[in-house]
Amino acid sequence: MPKQKTRKSVSRRFKISAGGKVMRRVAFGRHLRRNKSAAHRRRFRKSKLVTGNTARRVKRLLAIA
């Protein structure tokens, strides 16, 4: 059986935590930051957790599950 290949676009967008959870960046944080509040901009620093079927699909595309 051939090796499972990793989808490179997915590997750039998502990271797997040490506990095996799928993490992603927060959307809308790249530009036009001046008109966002400071609290809103601070929230962009943290990664968000991907849950449910989406996490399962991402793991499959990363050739993990």
N, C-alpha and C positions, 0 to 999 in steps of 0.2 A: 504494500500500500504506500502511495507517495506521501511525502511530508506535507503537513498542513502549513500553508503560507500565511504570513501576517499581512493584513491590510495596512499599508503604511500610512494612509490618511487617518485611520483610526488610531494608530499607535502615536501619532503626533497630537491628537486631540484629547486622548484619555490616558490616565496613568493608573496602575494598580497599586493600592496601598499594601503595607506589610501584612495586613490581615486578609488580603485578597479582595478588598472592596474596590469598586471602580470609581475614580474621581475625575471631575471635569472642571474646566474654568467657568467663570460666571460670564454670561453674555452681556454685550453693550458696554464693555469697559475699555475699549481700545482708543477711542477718540471722542471728541465733543464732551470732554470732562468738565469744562469750566461751568457749564450750566447744570451740573449735578451737585448735590449737596455733599459735604465732607463725609457724612456718615455713609452715604450711598457709595462714594468712592472707596472708602475703607472696606466695604463689603466685597469689592472686586479682588482684594488681596487673597482671600481664602478660597480654597477649592470646595466644590459642592460634591455631594454624594449622588451617584447614579443608582437608581433602585429598580426593582421589578424586572419586567421582561426586557427593558432597555439594557440593563446591566448584563443580563444573560446574552443578549445579542452582541454586545460589545466584546464580551469575553470570547465568544465564538469567533468573531472577526479578528481578535488578537491571537487566536489559536491557543487559548488557555483552557477552555472548557470543551 
